[in-house]
């Protein structure tokens, strides 16, 4: 999930001179708010050539607005300073938000060039605002006098956030330190952009070409069709192409019988970003050093300490304390699972009169699926016909949202999209009041970033009279025309997860855009999304969406029971791969600038970090290796990948609360909506959770949900 700030904090790009005598904004679609429903960007009118002039004009306009605020001869008030900042930069927000979203999901070489050019200018523009001494003096004066302002709680929260953001942006630093900070911010932003573009190209280049259909034995017809379609898209006639997801493990490894091909796919995955034109080792080495130096300017011992000071967790020690409550059970369960898999490998080898082999990372999913089938009497292939995309969307996600929050959804075919397979739905609140627009962009493309995420095109705000427009993005492989889109249960869970983010954005009901929806700490933003995952496996919801795509027959009750029972299967692996990545993230961001390795030392640093964390177990690699770890080197989760675990504690506590209070009911949904989902960051997140749950979070429900409660070491 990705957030974008509004108002002054969504600033993009510094100014440059206009060509004499020309008006580059003539006919530009960003000049005025979109006339479409909910101000949806006019995708059919936007061209790459529109971005730069809109950025330029938007920057000039915002700098004029900010200069007027800073130079206002009237004493600083909440209205003429803080609210004025919230209103500033509307043109800039329109172009910046649209470019950010489309560059992630529908990029092209020209957009990437614009991104490369503008990233350091974006950083310079933000610094020009946050390091403006006159503006800072007004913000600081209001903050110091906040007790006498008699602000309502949400307005006081907004003032506190602005003050914190200015301080963390360097407003209190000395002039020499501010000068160095500006340099660091420009360099860091350029490196982040380079990392992202390297991963996109490396992932596309690492796709595995297959010449013989026999090598695809084990894949479903839908998966084979997707491979044929991917090959055809690159002009590889008569071939099949296994494209990669952004994670280390690849979904096709669970079904491919060809062990040599499984190994090729796995090794291609982990080599991304390590050499050639897309080598990210230099980027990583420079990025962690510069981040550490930046944190030191603020007096923090590490970048992790700097980042976590503004998160719910507070400190690296608190994060490690949580991980330590889960890690022993995860490690123990993973080794139990590996032992079961090795027994199966040995037994099959003996039955075939062949020598056995030691379990390798590219073997885990393939044999784990067989263990799952033997233990629970089903495999993923047996449930795939019941997990058709449209049924999951309409009868799963939308159904649960209706039962909980009274929402209804109507597809809009009259609104433009940026790709023909993107779908737009108007969302109505109970009683039929228009609430939001929801964009569903579920299919993989070569010009689309890997993984799954939610992105808002517009944040809800009563101040700006704005309703939310949010998009969900996945990377489901599209089958050949005429074939059904059949999902894995993991893809179904991902859909529910991202829709949880969408609900957080759509149900927001706050005054100020900075506090809207998902504009919360990283270790809280994953809470609503991970809570929403529970409905993917809730029997009442599964029974509603899991229907055979050909016959319409519901998933048989026995198979449904087996699906639910099997959800705790392989959780040692899943939890361990995640924790390994989270601890690798902390390792990178708890070092000083002097301790940062050079490019050649990046692989060794990662190996040492995994060894020190106790997650250097060969059959269970980290969910991301450093070379393609987008979350921490590009997507804003630096020192924050732990957030999924921190948030999941809250999510599983909430799930337990729902079950104790009757489950999937409007009463329960409205209670969560009123206390959490509608509130954004209008109150501190830990206060929001305590008000909802009644007391501090507990880790027990998470361990139970993952089936780790009885694991050794717990």
N, C-alpha and C positions, 0 to 999 in steps of 0.2 A: 504494500500500500504506500501511496505517495501523497504528501500534502503540499499545497501551495498557499503561501501567505497572501493576504489581501492588502489593500490600501498601500501605505508607504512601504510596508514590508514585502510587497510583491514587486518592488521596483526592478526594472530590467534595463540595463544598457545605458552607457553614457552617450552624450550627444556628439554629432559630427556635423560639419558644414553641409548645407544643401547646395545642390547644383544651382548656379545663378540663373534666375529667371524661370525655374521650373517649380511646379507644385507636385511633388511625388505622392501626395496624399489624394490627389484628384481621383475619384472613383474607388478609393481604397475601402474594402469592406469593414475595416476596423475603425473608420472615422467616427461612426456613430454606433450606439448600442444596436445589436442585431434586432431586426423587426420580427424575427421568428418567435414562435411560442417559447416562453421562458428564456428568451434571449439566447436560444441555441445558436452557436456559431454558424454562419452561412457557409458550410463546407463546400458547397457547389460553386461559390464565388471566390474562395480563397485560393490564391496562387503563391508560389514561393516568392515571387517578386514583391508581394505585398508586405512581407514581414519587416524588412529593414526600414523602409520609410515609416511604417507604423511604430516601430521601436523608437526611431529617432524623434518623431513627433510626440510620442507618449512620454519620452524622457524629458524633452524640453518642457512639456506642460507640467509634469510633476515637479520638476525643479523650480518652476515658477511658483507653483502652489506651496511648496515647502519653504521657499525663500520668503513668501508673504507671511506664512505662519511664524517663522523665526523672527522676522522684522516687525511684526505687529506692535505698534506703540502702546496698545492696551495691555494691562497686566495679564499674565497668563491665566486662563480659565480652562476648565475641563472642556468646554465647548469650543473655544477658539484655538485650542492646541491639540488635545487628544482626539476629539471627534473630528476636527478638521483633518488630522492625519488619516483617520479612518476613511474619510471621503476622498482623499487625494489619489491621483494616479489611475483614474478609471480607464482611460485609453490604454495606458500601459498594462493594466491588468487584463484587458481584453486580448491584446496581442500576445502578451507574455504567457497567459494561461493556455491559450489555444496552441501556441507554438510548442510549449512544454509537453502538452498531451499528445499532439500529433507527431512530434519528433520521437516519442517513445513507441508509438504504435503504428505509425505509417510514414516512416522517414524516407528520405532520398538523399543522394549525394549533396545537392544544393542545401538542403536543410542542415545536414551535418557540417557543411562548410560554414553556414551561418552560426551554428552552435559553437563551433571552434573559435570563430572570430569574436563572438559576443560574450562568451563565458567570462573572460577577465573583465570586460567592460561592465557586465552585470555586477560583478563583485565591487568594481570601482564606484558604480552608482549607489549601491547600498551603503558603502562606506561614506560617500559624500553626504548622505542623509544622516546616518547614525553618528558621524563624527563632526557634524555641524555644531560648533560650540554654542551658538545662540539658541538653536533649537533644543539642545541638551539642557541648557540652563532653564528653559521654560518647563520641560518635562520634569527635571529634578526639583524645581521649585514646587510644582504641583504635588509631587510625591512626598516631599518633606512636610507639606501642609495638608496632607490628605485627611487627617483627622478632623480638620475644620471645614472640609468641603461638603460634608454631609451627602456623600454620594450614595446612590442605591448600590446594593451588593455587586451587581453585574458591572456597573460603571467603575466601582472601586477595583474590581478584578482587572478590568481593561487598563486602568492606570498602572496597576502593579505590573502587568505584563509588559507594557511599553517601557516602563523604567527598567525592568529586568533585561529586556532585549537591548536597550541602548547600552546598559552597563556591559553586557556580554559581547556587544559589538565594539567595545573599546572606548566609550565616551569618557571614562575616567582615567584613561591612560595619559602619560606624558606625551608631549608633541613628538619626540623622537620615537617613542614606542608606537604611536599612531602611524607614523610614517612607515615603520617596518611592518605594521599590521596590514596596511594597504598593499604593500608588496606581497606579503604572504597570501592574502586573500585572492589576489589576481592569479598568483602562481597555482594555488590550490584549486581554484575553479577551472583553470586550464587542464590540470592533471586529471581532475574528475571527468571532464568531458572526453579526454583522450582515453581514459580507462573504459568508459562506456562504449565508445566507438570501436575500440579494440575487441571488446567482448562480443559485440554484435557481429563483427566480421569474422572473428575466430570461430564463433559458434556456427555460422553459416558455412565457413570453409571446412569445418571438421565433420560435416555430414559424410556418412559412409555409403559409397556406391556399391550396389549389389548387382551382379550380372545374371545370376541363376535363381529362378524362383524356388528351387529346392532348398537354397540356403535360408529361405524365410520360413521354413517349416516350424510350425507352432504358432505363428501369428494368425490372427483372425482374418477373414476376408476383408473386413473393414480396415484393419491395419495394413494389409498388403495393398489395398486400394489407395490408402493415404500415401504409402511409399511410392507407388506408381505415379500418383498425382504430383508429388514433390519432385520426382525425377523429370516428369514432363514439363513442369514449370521452369526447369533449368535447361531444357532442350536435350535431355538425356533419353532419347527414344529407345524403347525396349529395355530400359533399366529400372531399377528400384533404388530409392534414396532414403536412408534412415537419417532423418534430421535430428538434431540434439535439442534437448531441453536445457535450461540453464543450470540444473542441479548436477551433481556428480553422478548419481545413479540415473539410469534411463529406463523408462517404463517398459520398453520392448524386451529388456533383459529377463523379464519374468516369464517370457513365453518362447523365446528363440531356443530351439534345440541345438543349434550349431554353436558349440562352445568356442571355437576359434573366432566366429563372428562376434559372439558376445564379448570376447576379450578385445577385439579390434574396436568395438564401439566404446567400451569402457576406457580404454587407453586413449582414444581420441578425445573423450570427454575430459580426462584429467590433464591432458597436455595443453588445453586451451590457455592462451595468455602467457606461455612460457618461452616462446622463441619466435623467430621470424618477424614479419612485418607487424604482427599483432602482439609482440612481446610486451607484457605488462610488468615485468619484474623491475624495470627502471622506474616506471610510474609508481609502483608500490613503495619502493625504497625512498623516493623523493617525497611522496605524499605523507608517509608516516613521520618522516623527519620534520617536514614543514608543519604538520599538525601539532607535533610535540613542541616545536618552537613557539607556535602560536599560543598554546596553552600556558607555556612558561611566561609569556608576556603578561598574563593575567594572574600569575603567582601560583598556578596549579602544578603539581608534580608530574602530571601526565595528561594527555588528551582525554583519556577515559575519565579522569577526575573532573576535568572541565565540563565534559558533556553530561555526566551523570548528576552534576550539581543542579541541573535544571530538569531532571527527570524525577519520576515518582520514587525511584530506588534511592537516589541521593548520592550514593558512593559505590565505588567498585567493591568494597568489602561487603556491602549489603547484597550486591548481585551474586558474589561468590557464595555468600551464606545461603541464598536460595538454591543455587546450583548444587551445593554440597548436600542439600536435603534430598535431591533427586538422583544425583550421579551414581552413588553406590548401587542403588537398585537397578538403574539402567545398565550399568556395566555388568552386573551379575546376570541379569536376564538375557543380555545379548550373548554372553558366553554359553548360557544354557541353550539358547536357540541355535547357536553355532554347533554345539555338540549334537543336537538333534539332526541338523542338516548333514553333518559329517557322517553320522550313522547311516543316513539314507544313501549318501554317495557311496559309502563302502559296501552297503548291501546290494545296491544296483550293480556295482562293478563286479562283485563276487558272483552275482547271478548271471552276468554276461560273460564270465570267465576272463575279465579284463583287469588290468592293474588299476587300483584306485588312485585318487589324487587328493591333494589337500584343498579344502575350501578356499576359493579366491573371491575377491570382491565382485567379479563379474558372474559368479555362480550363485550368489546369495539369493537374489530374487527368484531365479529359476527353480531352485530346490525348495526355497521357503514356500513357494506356491504349492508345491507337491505335498509338503508337510501340512499346510493349511487344508488342502483337499482331503488328505487322509484323516486329519483330526476332526474336521468339521463337515466332511462329506460334501464339499462343494469347492469349486475354484472360481476365479474371476470370470472365466469364459462362460460359466453356466449362468451368471447373473447379468452379463453384458446385454443380452436381448431385452432385459427389463429396464435398462438404464438409458433410454433414448433421450437425446438432448431436449427436445421440445416438451416431453412429459416432465422431465426433471425441472425445467424452467417454470412451466405453467402450473403443473400439479404438485410441485415440490416447493420451490422458492416462493412463488407468488401465493400459493395456498397457505403456507405457514405464516407469511406476512399478513395475509387477510385474517387468519384466525387469531393472531396475536394483536395486531394493530388496526384491523379494519380496513386495510389498504386494498385497492383494486387496480388493475392494470389494463390499459387499452393500447394495442399496438398502433403506432402512427406511421402510415406509409406516405404521408404528404410532406415529410420533413427530410431535408438533404442529409446524406451521410458521406463519409470519406472513403468507404469501401462498400461494395454492394452487399456483403454479407453481414454488415453491422445493422442491428435492429434497434428501433427507438420505441419506447413505451411511455405513455403518459400515465402518471401515478395519481390516483385520487384517494383522498382521505375518506374516512367514514362520513356518509352523508353526501358524497359525490363532489366535494370541494377539490379542485385541482391543487396538487401538492408539489409535484416535481416531474422532471424527465429522467428516465433511466435508459442508458445506452448499453447494449449487450454486444461486446466484441470478443467472440469466443475462439476464433480460429487462428492457427499459426500462419505466419507469413515471414518470408526472408527479411522484410524490412520492418519487422516488429520485434521489440525487445522480448527476451525470453521471460518465462515465469508467469505470475498472475498478480494483478494489482487493481486497485480502484483509483480513479482520478476524477476530481471534481472540475467541471467547466465553469460552474458558478456556485458560490457558497451562499447558503441562506443568510439573509440579514434583514431585519425589520428596518434598520436605519436606512439601508439602500433600497428598500422595497424589492428585494431580490429573492426569488425562489430557487431551490437547488436544481442543478443539472449534474448528474454523476454518471460515470461510465465504469463498467467492469470489463477487465481484459484477462483472457486466458490464452493458452496456446494449444488448443485441441487440434489434432491433425485432422484435416478435412478429408473425408473419403471421396471416392470417385462419384461423379454425378449419378443420382438414382439410388445410391447406397445410404442406409440409415447412419446417423451419427450416434454410435453406441459408445458409452463412456465406461471408464473404470470407476470403481467406487472412490478412488482417490480424486478423480476429476470431479465427481459429484460433490465430494467434501469441499474441494477448492471452490466450486461454484457457490456453495452455501457460505463459505468463509468470506469471499469477496462481496457477496450480497450483504453480509453483516456490516461491512464497511459502508456499502451503499445506503443501507438503512440508517446508519449513524449520520450520514450526510443528509438524507432526505427527511428524517424526522426532527432535525435540528429546529429549535424555536428560540432564537436569541436575537438580541438587538444588533450586536456588533460583529462584523465579518471576521475579525481576528480571533474571536472566541467561538466561531461557528463549527458545528458538526465535528469533523475529524481533526480540528485544529487543537489537538491535545497532545500530551507527551507521548513519545514513541512507545513507552512501556504501559500506556493506557489505551492507545489507539487500536491495539490488537485485541483488546478485551471484547468489544461488541462482535467483532468478526469471529473470534474463536468461540464465543458463546453461541453464535448462530450456527456453527458447525454441528452442534448437538442435534439439530432437527434433521440433519441428513441421515441419522441413524435411529431417530425416534420412531418406534413402530407405527404410530398413527400417521406420521408424515410419509414414511417409506411405503406404507400400504396405499397411500394416495397417489404417489408418483411412479412407483415401480410396476409398470404394466408392459407386457410383451408388445414389442413394436409391430408385430404382424397380426397377432390374434386379439390383442387387447386384454388378455387374461392377466389378472394380478399375479404378482410374485407369490408362489405357493407359501402358505403359512410355515411349513417346515423349513423351506429354504430361507424365508425371512428370519426365522429364529436362528438359523445357522449363520446368516449374515451378521446379525446382531452379536451373537456369541463370539464370532471370529474377529470382532473389531479390536479386541485386546491382543490379538495374535501379532507377533513380530514387533511389539512395542519396545522391546529391548534395543533392537536395531534402530527403529525410528527415533527413539529418544536419544540414543547414543550418537547417532550421526548429527542430530541437531545440537546436542551439548558440545560435541567436538568443535563444531563451527562457532558456537557462541564463545567458547573459551579461546579459540584461535583469534577471534575478533578482539577479545580483551587483551590477549597477549600483544597483538600489534599496537594497541593503543594505550598500553601501560608502560611503555618504554620512553626514555628521554630521547632527545634529538641525538645525543652522543651515542646512544645504544642502537640506533637504527642501522640495519645492515645496508651494504651496497647492493646493487642489483644481483650480483653473483651470489650473495648470501641469502637471498629471499627464500629459496627452497629449503636451505638448512635451518633458517629461523623457524619456518613452519614446522619442520620435522621436530625440532627441539621443543616447540610450544606444545605440540600434540603429545610428545613424550611426557613433558612436565605435567600435563593435565590428566594423564592416565587414560587418554583416549587415542592411543597410538596402536589400536588393535587392527591388524591388517585387513581382516574380512569386513570391517565396518569403517569405511573412510568417512571423513567429514562431509556434511551435506554440500559444502562448497569448499574447494581449494582456493587459495588466495588469488590465483590468476584470473578467476572468473567470479569472485565474490562481490557481486554487484551491490548487495545490500550495504556493505560497509565501506566500499571504495567509490561508490557513485550515488547510492539512493538515500543517503541521509541517516543510515543506521550505524554509522561508525561508533564503536563502543556501545552499540545498542541492539545487537542481534539477540541478546538475552531477552529482549522485550517480549518475544513470543511466549517464553516460559513465564515471565512475570505476569503477563496479561492472562495466560491460561489458568493460573491459579484463581484469578478473579472470575474467569469464565466458568470454571468447573464448580466453584462455590455458587455461582448464579444458577447453574444447571441443577445443582442439588436443591437450591431454594425453590426453583420451579417445580421440581418433582414433589417436594414437601407441601406445595401449595396447590396442587391440582394439575400441573403440566401445562399443556397448550390451551390456554384460555385467554379471552380478551382482558379479563380482569388482571391477570398476571402480566400480560403484554403491556397494558396501559400503565401499570405500576412501574415497570422497567423504563418505559418510554418517558414517563414524567420525572423519574428520579435520575436517569442516566442519559438516554438517547437524545432527548430534547434539549439537554442542558449544555452540550458542547463543553467549553472550558469556562463557562460563566461562574463556576465554583471550582475550587481545587479538586482534582480528580479523586484523591484519596478521601476527601470529604463526601463526594458524590457516592462513592462505593459504600462507605460506612452508613450513609443515610439510607441506602437501598438495602444493604445486607444486615445491618444492625450491629455489626462488630467488625473487628479486623479480619482480613482474609486468612484462610487456612489452607495448607498444602495437601491435606489428606484427600479431599475429593479429586484432586488432580491425579494423585497416585492411584486411586481407585479407578478412575476413568481410563487410565492408560494400562491398567492391569498390573501395576508394579507394587501394589500395597504389600504383597506377600513375598516379594523378591528378596533374595539374600542380600544382606547389607543394609536393608531398610529398617 
